[in-house]
Every structure is written in structure tokens, then in C-alpha cells.
Amino acid sequence: MKQNKRGLSEIVGYVLLIVIAISLSLLVYTWLKNQVPKEEKACPENLALSIQSYNCLGNHLQVIIKNNGLFDINGFLARYAVKEDGLAGKDLMGITPVSATGRIFKLINSSEVFVEEFAYPDDKTIAEIEITPIKLVEGKMTICSNSAVRQKIDC
């Protein structure tokens, strides 16, 4: 009796081909799952800062900020625009070493008033400032741009 081994080897070949294809697809899936960013951390809705007042002192700007929200914040980002309705994209540089990058990391409790002094270039006239709160959300510092406050000024 003659056995047909050729038919059996074709089946084994197809099974191996299917197993390899499934393995590769699982490998690509797990790799892509790690490449896609996780869900973005959201800031609480009742987070609110207000600019109480400001003083122009030469090329320094003193800003008095109040936390009007229900939550403490961990800091804020200060930016300025040189023309009205311009994009506030340039960071205000703080005077103190802690705030030298325009990002002030200091716990500001709810209803607390905070005074910060910033330096800006002599050749610029600031038309608007923007203060954006920074909050620690699930262990990560998150910039809460939906709670940013803008104030037109004349410096």
C-alpha cells in the first residue's frame, strides 16, 4: 500500500503559515498598543485663577494672582503677547530661580493670593498676559489650558 504523504505535508505547511501569520499580527498589535498615547489626563473643571492686579516696574511685571477655584493648584505657566489678541506664546521669565522658566511650581491653595514678579525684554511692550494653571493629576504634572486666564495690560 502506498501512502500519500504529500497531502499531509501540504496541510502541515498551511497550518504553520497560519500560525506564523497570527503570531506576527499579535506581535504588531502589542507593539502598536504601546505606541499609541494613553488617555490624556484631565484637569478638574472647577479650577480657576484670576489676575487681581498688575504693576509695571521698568522691565519687570508684578502680577497678583488669586486661586478662585475649588482645588489647590501645583503651579502655573505665565506667558505674554506683544500685541492685543495675539497668541500669548512667549514665556515670562520669573525673577526668582524657581520661576526662571516661566513655569512656577508652588502649591497655591484654594482662595490663596500669590504675588510673582517677572522680567521681560526692554524692547517689548506687553499687551496681554496669560496665566495657565498646572495641576498634579494622577501623579503627572498637567497643564490645564482650558482654565487659562488672559488679561489685557499696558506695560
Buried (B, 14 or more C-beta within 10 A) or exposed (E): EEEEEEEEEEEEEEEEEEEEEEEEEEEEEEEEEEEEEEEEBEBBEEBBBBBBEBEBEEBEBBBBBBBBBEBBBBBBBBBBBBEEEEEBEBBBBBBEEEBEBBBBEBEBEBEEEBEBBBBBEEEEEBBBBBBBBBBBBEEEEBBBEEBBBBBEBEB
